[in-house]
Amino acid sequence: MSTLQANSDAPLFPLMAFVRHRLGLDGQGVTSLAAAWGCPLACRWCLNPQCADPATPVRRVTPEALYDMAKVDDLYFQATLGGVTFGGGEPLMHVGFIAAFRALYGTKWRLTVETSLNVPSKQVMIAAGCVDEFIVDIKDMDEGIYRAYTGGDNAAVVENLAALSGAVGAERIVARVPLIPGYNTAEDVRRSVKALRGIGITRVNTFTYRVNGGI
């Protein structure tokens, strides 16, 4: 588990990677992915294990520095209704940075966050005011399955998801529910989807982890 602590006022972002020209992978249109180091979870089949590795090279950047990196693709973003996606790791641990970054360019680019939502509710509500779309990695709605797979508790995830839906509307949330070999079943996935529908989440993606090669 990362030693990074959630900090809504952080002026710097622990940039693990910045990947340009992603299409259809991290939200609408052409996107650039800013990946944060650090995560509150310890998933057994982490798709980005480098985010918890202390040896991973990390560049701590200001909002202005990241804006300079992103603005070279301004035409791509505006032509495709794309923009910048924050992932990781858990980017909402640095939501103060994300809000400051958004303030630099206003509404001309789309801003997406890929998140576990396993952060304090204050972080989520700050994000609700500056993020266009949330891609939420649910894992599983069952508390026991979630704990076995991530090492954490999902009570905050469920509460934050309901609060976020109320704040921004379900149309701005995509919930991702994987079939994780050895941890949940197809029936568990169906139950998770049903539970999500029950709290008003309408955009749900299901898929299967390939435990030796990602998604």
C-alpha positions in Angstrom: 0.0 0.0 0.0 1.3 3.5 -0.9 2.5 5.8 1.9 1.1 8.8 0.1 -1.7 10.5 2.0 -4.8 12.1 0.5 -4.2 15.9 0.1 -6.9 18.1 -1.4 -4.5 21.1 -1.3 -1.5 19.5 -2.9 0.2 22.0 -5.3 2.2 19.2 -7.0 1.2 16.0 -8.8 3.3 12.8 -8.6 3.3 12.2 -12.3 4.3 8.6 -13.1 3.5 8.8 -16.8 2.1 11.1 -19.4 0.8 9.4 -22.4 -0.6 11.3 -25.5 -2.9 10.5 -28.3 -5.1 7.9 -26.7 -8.3 7.3 -28.6 -11.3 5.6 -27.0 -9.3 4.3 -24.0 -9.8 6.9 -21.3 -12.9 8.8 -22.1 -14.3 10.6 -25.1 -12.2 11.6 -28.1 -8.4 11.9 -28.2 -7.0 12.1 -24.7 -3.7 12.4 -22.9 -3.4 10.3 -19.7 -1.7 11.8 -16.6 -1.0 8.8 -14.3 -0.5 9.5 -10.6 1.8 7.4 -8.4 0.2 6.2 -5.2 -2.9 4.2 -4.3 -4.9 3.5 -1.1 -5.6 -0.1 -2.3 -3.5 -3.2 -2.7 -5.2 -5.1 -5.6 -4.1 -8.6 -6.1 -3.9 -8.3 -9.9 -3.1 -4.6 -10.1 -3.1 -3.4 -13.8 -0.5 -0.7 -12.9 1.7 -2.2 -10.2 4.3 0.5 -10.8 1.9 2.9 -9.0 2.8 1.3 -5.7 6.4 0.6 -6.3 8.8 3.0 -4.4 11.3 2.5 -7.2 9.0 3.9 -9.9 10.4 7.2 -11.3 8.1 10.1 -10.3 8.1 13.6 -11.6 6.4 16.1 -9.3 4.8 18.7 -11.5 2.9 21.9 -11.0 -0.5 22.5 -12.7 1.2 24.9 -15.1 3.8 22.4 -16.1 1.2 19.8 -16.8 -0.8 22.3 -18.8 2.3 23.1 -20.9 2.6 19.3 -21.6 -1.0 18.9 -22.6 -1.7 22.1 -24.6 0.4 20.8 -27.6 -2.6 18.7 -28.4 -5.2 21.4 -28.0 -6.4 21.0 -31.7 -6.9 17.3 -31.2 -8.8 17.8 -28.0 -11.1 20.4 -29.4 -11.7 18.6 -32.7 -12.7 15.3 -31.0 -14.2 16.7 -27.8 -11.4 15.0 -25.9 -9.0 16.3 -23.3 -7.0 15.1 -20.3 -7.7 12.1 -18.2 -6.2 11.6 -14.7 -5.5 8.0 -13.7 -3.1 6.1 -11.7 -2.9 5.0 -9.0 -5.6 7.1 -7.4 -5.7 10.6 -8.8 -8.4 11.9 -6.4 -5.7 11.8 -3.7 -4.6 15.0 -5.5 -7.9 16.6 -6.2 -6.7 20.0 -5.3 -4.2 19.8 -8.1 -6.8 18.6 -10.5 -9.0 21.6 -9.7 -6.1 24.0 -10.1 -5.2 22.4 -13.4 -8.8 22.7 -14.7 -8.9 26.4 -13.7 -6.0 27.0 -16.1 -8.0 26.1 -19.3 -11.6 26.5 -18.4 -14.0 24.3 -20.4 -12.3 24.0 -23.7 -11.1 20.4 -23.0 -12.9 17.5 -21.4 -11.5 16.4 -18.1 -12.0 12.8 -17.0 -10.9 10.9 -13.9 -10.3 7.2 -13.5 -10.8 6.4 -9.8 -11.6 3.8 -7.3 -13.7 6.4 -5.3 -12.1 4.9 -2.2 -11.2 8.3 -0.9 -12.7 10.7 1.7 -16.0 12.2 0.6 -14.5 15.7 0.6 -12.2 14.7 -2.2 -15.1 13.4 -4.3 -17.2 16.6 -3.8 -14.3 18.8 -4.9 -13.9 16.7 -8.0 -17.6 17.0 -8.7 -17.1 20.7 -9.3 -14.3 20.3 -11.9 -14.5 16.9 -13.6 -16.6 16.2 -16.6 -16.7 12.4 -16.5 -15.9 9.8 -13.8 -14.7 6.3 -14.8 -15.2 4.4 -11.5 -13.3 1.1 -11.0 -15.9 -0.7 -8.8 -14.1 -4.1 -8.6 -17.2 -5.8 -6.9 -20.1 -4.4 -4.9 -19.9 -7.3 -2.4 -18.0 -6.2 0.6 -16.2 -9.5 1.2 -15.1 -9.9 -2.4 -13.9 -6.3 -2.5 -11.9 -6.8 0.7 -10.3 -10.1 -0.5 -9.2 -8.5 -3.8 -8.2 -5.0 -2.7 -7.3 -5.3 0.9 -9.7 -2.4 1.6 -13.3 -1.7 2.5 -15.8 -0.6 -0.1 -18.3 1.2 2.2 -16.8 4.6 1.2 -17.0 3.6 -2.5 -20.7 2.9 -2.3 -21.4 6.0 -0.3 -19.3 8.2 -2.6 -20.9 6.7 -5.7 -24.4 7.5 -4.5 -23.4 11.0 -3.4 -21.5 11.7 -6.7 -24.5 10.6 -8.8 -26.7 13.0 -6.8 -24.2 15.8 -7.3 -23.4 15.5 -11.0 -26.0 13.1 -12.5 -25.6 9.4 -13.4 -24.9 10.3 -17.0 -21.4 11.6 -16.1 -20.4 8.3 -14.3 -19.2 5.1 -15.9 -18.9 2.1 -13.5 -16.5 -0.6 -14.5 -17.2 -4.1 -13.1 -14.6 -6.8 -13.9 -14.8 -10.6 -13.7 -11.7 -11.3 -11.7 -10.6 -15.0 -11.9 -10.3 -16.5 -8.5 -12.2 -13.7 -6.7 -15.6 -13.3 -8.2 -17.9 -15.1 -10.7 -20.2 -14.1 -13.5 -23.1 -14.2 -11.1 -21.2 -11.9 -8.7 -20.8 -9.5 -11.6 -24.5 -9.6 -12.4 -25.3 -8.9 -8.8 -22.9 -5.9 -8.8 -24.6 -4.5 -11.9 -28.0 -4.9 -10.3 -26.8 -3.2 -7.2 -25.4 -0.3 -9.2 -28.7 0.0 -11.1 -30.4 0.1 -7.8 -28.6 3.3 -6.8 -29.2 4.9 -10.2 -26.0 4.1 -12.1 -27.0 3.5 -15.7 -23.6 3.4 -17.5 -21.9 0.1 -16.5 -19.1 -1.7 -18.4 -18.3 -5.3 -17.6 -15.2 -7.1 -18.8 -12.8 -9.9 -17.7 -9.4 -9.6 -16.2 -6.7 -11.6 -17.9 -4.6 -12.1 -14.7 -1.4 -12.6 -16.6 -1.9 -9.8 -19.0 -4.3 -7.1 -17.8 -7.8 -6.6 -19.3 
